[in-house]
């Protein structure tokens, strides 16, 4: 069963465009946008299951330059 989630990302100030560009190149990222508000980037991602989602976040997203913090919300419908 495919898991879908929104990843809310706080970046180094002024670096959201670079994070969006890097996120857009990662398999499993369906879309990523710079946004205003509490977060700098919002990405919509898909993974095989919850374990794969956790590995994806820790091994891909958290390792991108200028990513400071993430919050992940899994889609439930």
Secondary structure, DSSP 8 states (H G I E B T S, - for coil): --EEEEEEEEESTT-HHHHHHHHHTSTTEEEEEE-SSS-SEEEEEEESSHHHHHHHIIIIITTSTTEEEEEEEE---
